[in-house]
């Protein structure tokens, strides 16, 4: 007698369910995925290495060469050798730490932010992620968290390089090691973190606006390195322009660095981009506002715009 057999029902899957309806879990998962992507991306580490090399070269190498050879460079002209050496010893790390962040460091992390957000459009990964994974805000929040984490890595690496270089110089020159005041060091690290975070958030926003990392990088560099400097030049002729230029991102970040002990202008011996137009507290508030505005604007655009 012939009997019919029914197909066996599939065994229940042991794979964990997707964190649907759990924004916190989705955000954590997206953050981990984005952090893995950035951490495995060679271009990110090239950017980090470039900034560390610039920071080391302009903050310590050139000044030490000027001290050792009794010659002057663009940043040390007119500075006595004793003062020049004191500026690159461990006690002066809080003054050196944010030296190049308003312009060079900001440009580097702006590129990083633009790559993190804009590459998903050109490669089509945003479509894949959003159709198979969490919602837009959770996915984009993961990108923001990963970029913020990379900024912290850059800050920590910069501090390690500055301390290492200053300790090496102190040992070579047989100078007593005087550690920086912890309060001043913490203030300098906090100010540098604000500066770098603002420029990274600007890069993320430009990447979302243009949907292209290449265009975003170009626009960001033109703005940070050219447009703001031109507008500040115009403000010297038109007083009304100063109301705009005094609160631009470059001016605010440069004023944060200026409040941490840097010179007022590059031609006065300070680093390019460093300002004292705003006092430290006002500059920190303006930079914080820019971070919030850039982040919220990028999230709104990401949520409402089509991915095509």
C-alpha positions in Angstrom: 0.0 0.0 0.0 1.4 3.4 -1.1 1.6 6.0 1.6 2.3 9.7 1.1 4.8 11.5 3.2 4.5 15.1 4.0 7.7 17.2 3.8 9.2 17.9 7.1 8.7 21.4 8.5 12.0 23.3 8.6 13.7 23.4 12.0 13.5 26.7 13.8 16.5 28.9 13.0 18.9 29.5 15.8 20.2 32.8 14.2 19.4 35.8 16.3 16.5 37.9 15.1 17.1 41.2 13.5 16.8 44.0 16.1 13.5 45.2 14.6 11.7 47.7 16.8 14.8 48.1 19.0 16.5 51.3 18.0 19.2 51.0 20.7 20.3 47.5 19.5 20.1 48.6 15.9 22.2 51.7 16.6 24.8 49.6 18.4 25.0 47.0 15.6 25.3 49.8 13.0 28.0 51.5 15.0 30.0 48.3 15.2 29.6 47.6 11.5 30.6 51.2 10.6 33.6 51.1 13.0 34.7 47.9 11.3 34.4 49.4 7.9 36.4 52.5 8.9 39.0 50.5 10.8 39.6 48.2 7.8 39.7 51.1 5.2 43.3 51.9 4.3 42.4 55.4 3.2 41.3 56.3 6.7 44.7 55.3 8.1 46.5 57.2 5.4 44.6 60.3 6.5 45.4 59.7 10.1 49.1 59.1 9.3 49.2 62.3 7.2 47.8 64.4 10.0 50.2 62.9 12.5 53.1 63.6 10.2 52.0 67.2 9.6 51.6 67.7 13.3 55.0 66.3 14.2 56.8 68.1 11.4 55.3 71.6 11.9 55.0 71.3 15.7 58.4 69.8 16.6 60.7 68.9 13.7 61.0 72.4 12.1 61.3 74.2 15.5 63.9 71.7 16.8 66.0 72.1 13.6 65.7 75.9 14.0 66.9 75.6 17.6 69.7 73.1 16.8 71.1 75.0 13.8 70.4 78.5 15.2 68.4 79.3 12.2 64.9 80.7 11.8 61.8 79.4 10.1 58.4 81.0 9.4 57.3 80.2 12.9 60.4 80.9 14.9 61.8 84.1 13.5 62.7 86.5 16.3 62.2 83.8 19.0 65.3 83.3 21.3 66.7 79.8 21.2 65.9 79.2 24.9 62.3 80.1 24.3 62.2 78.0 21.2 63.4 75.0 23.1 61.0 75.5 25.9 58.1 75.5 23.4 58.8 71.9 22.3 59.4 70.4 25.8 56.8 68.3 27.6 55.5 71.3 29.7 54.5 73.1 26.5 52.4 70.2 25.0 49.1 71.9 25.9 50.1 74.9 23.7 51.3 72.8 20.8 48.5 70.2 20.9 45.9 72.2 18.9 48.5 74.0 16.8 47.5 72.8 13.4 44.0 71.6 14.0 41.9 74.6 12.9 43.3 74.3 9.3 45.3 71.2 8.5 43.8 68.8 11.1 40.3 70.1 10.3 40.8 69.5 6.6 42.0 65.9 7.2 39.0 64.9 9.4 36.6 66.7 7.0 37.9 64.4 4.3 37.4 61.5 6.7 33.8 62.5 7.4 33.0 63.1 3.7 34.4 59.6 2.8 32.4 57.9 5.6 29.0 59.4 4.6 29.5 60.0 0.8 31.0 56.7 -0.2 27.8 54.9 0.6 26.0 56.7 -2.3 28.7 56.1 -4.9 29.2 52.4 -3.9 25.5 51.7 -3.4 26.0 50.4 0.1 23.4 52.7 1.6 20.7 51.0 -0.4 21.9 47.6 0.7 22.1 48.5 4.3 18.8 50.3 4.5 16.9 47.6 2.6 18.3 44.7 4.7 19.2 46.2 8.0 18.1 48.9 10.4 16.2 52.1 9.7 17.8 55.2 8.2 18.4 57.0 11.5 19.9 53.9 13.2 22.2 53.3 10.2 23.3 56.9 9.9 23.7 57.1 13.7 26.1 54.2 13.4 28.1 56.2 10.8 28.2 59.3 13.1 29.3 57.2 16.1 32.1 55.5 14.1 33.3 58.9 12.8 33.2 60.3 16.3 35.2 57.2 17.5 37.8 57.8 14.8 38.1 61.5 15.9 38.9 60.3 19.4 41.5 57.9 18.0 43.1 60.8 16.1 43.1 63.0 19.3 44.7 60.2 21.4 47.3 59.5 18.7 48.1 63.2 18.4 48.6 63.5 22.2 50.8 60.4 22.2 52.9 61.8 19.3 53.3 65.2 21.0 54.3 63.7 24.3 56.7 61.3 22.7 58.4 63.9 20.6 58.7 66.4 23.5 60.2 63.7 25.8 62.6 62.6 23.1 63.8 66.2 22.6 64.1 66.7 26.4 66.3 63.5 26.6 68.5 64.5 23.6 69.0 68.0 25.0 69.5 66.8 28.6 66.6 68.9 29.9 64.7 68.1 33.1 61.3 66.6 32.3 58.5 68.8 33.6 55.1 67.4 32.9 52.4 69.7 31.8 49.7 70.8 34.2 47.0 68.2 34.0 44.2 70.9 34.0 45.8 72.7 31.1 46.4 69.4 29.2 42.7 68.4 29.7 41.5 71.8 28.5 43.7 71.6 25.5 42.6 68.1 24.6 39.0 69.1 25.1 39.4 72.1 22.8 41.2 70.0 20.2 38.4 67.5 20.3 35.8 70.2 19.7 37.7 71.5 16.7 38.2 68.1 15.1 34.6 67.0 15.8 33.2 70.1 14.2 35.2 69.6 11.0 34.4 65.9 10.9 30.6 66.7 11.2 31.0 69.3 8.4 32.5 66.6 6.2 29.6 64.2 7.0 27.1 66.9 6.1 28.8 67.7 2.8 29.1 64.1 1.9 25.3 63.7 2.4 24.6 66.9 0.5 26.7 66.0 -2.6 26.2 62.2 -2.4 29.8 61.9 -3.7 33.0 61.7 -1.6 35.1 63.3 -4.3 32.9 66.3 -4.7 32.4 66.6 -1.0 36.2 66.5 -0.4 36.8 69.2 -3.0 34.1 71.5 -1.7 35.2 71.1 1.9 38.8 71.8 1.1 37.9 74.9 -1.0 35.8 76.2 1.8 38.2 75.6 4.7 41.4 76.6 2.9 40.2 79.3 0.4 36.7 80.7 0.9 36.9 81.6 4.5 40.3 83.3 4.1 39.0 85.3 1.2 35.9 86.4 3.2 38.1 87.4 6.1 40.1 89.5 3.7 36.9 91.2 2.4 35.8 91.9 6.0 38.9 94.1 6.3 37.4 96.3 3.6 33.7 96.0 4.5 33.0 96.3 8.2 29.6 94.7 7.8 31.2 91.4 6.7 32.9 91.0 10.0 29.5 90.0 11.6 29.5 87.0 9.3 33.2 86.1 9.2 33.6 86.4 13.0 31.3 83.4 13.5 32.3 81.2 10.6 33.5 77.6 11.4 37.2 78.4 10.6 37.2 81.5 12.7 35.5 79.8 15.7 37.8 76.8 15.6 40.8 79.0 15.2 39.7 81.1 18.1 39.4 77.9 20.3 43.0 77.1 19.4 44.0 80.7 20.0 42.5 80.6 23.5 44.7 77.5 24.2 47.9 79.6 24.0 48.6 80.0 20.3 49.7 83.2 18.6 47.0 85.4 17.0 48.0 85.2 13.4 50.3 83.1 11.2 52.4 86.1 10.2 53.0 86.9 13.9 54.6 83.5 14.5 51.5 81.4 15.1 50.1 78.5 13.1 48.0 79.1 10.0 44.3 79.3 10.9 44.8 80.3 14.5 42.7 83.3 15.6 41.9 85.3 18.7 38.8 87.0 17.2 36.5 85.3 19.7 37.3 84.6 23.3 37.7 81.0 24.4 34.3 80.5 25.9 32.4 82.1 23.0 34.4 80.2 20.5 33.7 76.9 22.2 30.0 77.6 22.3 30.0 78.5 18.6 31.9 75.4 17.7 29.5 73.3 19.7 26.5 74.9 18.0 28.1 74.0 14.6 28.5 70.4 15.7 24.8 70.1 16.6 23.7 72.0 13.4 25.8 69.9 11.1 24.8 66.6 12.7 21.1 67.4 12.8 21.0 68.7 9.2 22.9 65.6 7.9 20.4 63.3 9.8 17.4 65.2 8.4 18.7 65.0 4.8 19.6 61.3 5.2 16.1 60.6 6.5 14.1 62.5 3.9 16.0 62.4 0.7 15.9 59.7 -1.9 19.0 57.5 -2.0 19.1 57.5 -5.8 
